[in-house]
């Protein structure tokens, strides 16, 4: 079912910021985060929140993973699977170009993003 939404997420990789934009009003929720390393960059472009779930991955420490509808540009698979979907998730190390393409966040930011509904638009800019 299609539903109109006035909420989006804006990610700037160069400024290292994340904003939730509601009805044209931006709220800054992050001033830093971990992103893809040179050999496995975070993909850029328009995507959306695909699925939010709490997993048993040790690195998320029980926080949810917010999967995006965007495949890694350099990895064919990850963690023994044949896909490498980009996601927002918690990680103890969450600053700089250090991930396999996902956006690593602190606990407060991932909690905020996990509250958004599936289908919420996300724009990731260089």
Number of C-alpha atoms within 10 A of each C-alpha: 2 5 5 7 12 11 18 21 24 20 21 16 22 8 11 16 15 23 18 21 15 13 10 10 11 15 13 13 16 17 12 18 23 27 25 21 15 12 13 18 19 28 21 16 12 15 19 19 23 17 15 20 12 14 13 11 11 9 13 20 15 14 22 22 22 25 20 23 16 19 18 22 16 14 16 12 13 12 7 7 8 10 13 20 19 22 23 24 28 26 21 13 14 18 18 16 19 20 21 22 27 24 26 29 23 20 17 12 17 23 17 11 21 21 11 17 15 15 18 18 20 20 15 16 15 12
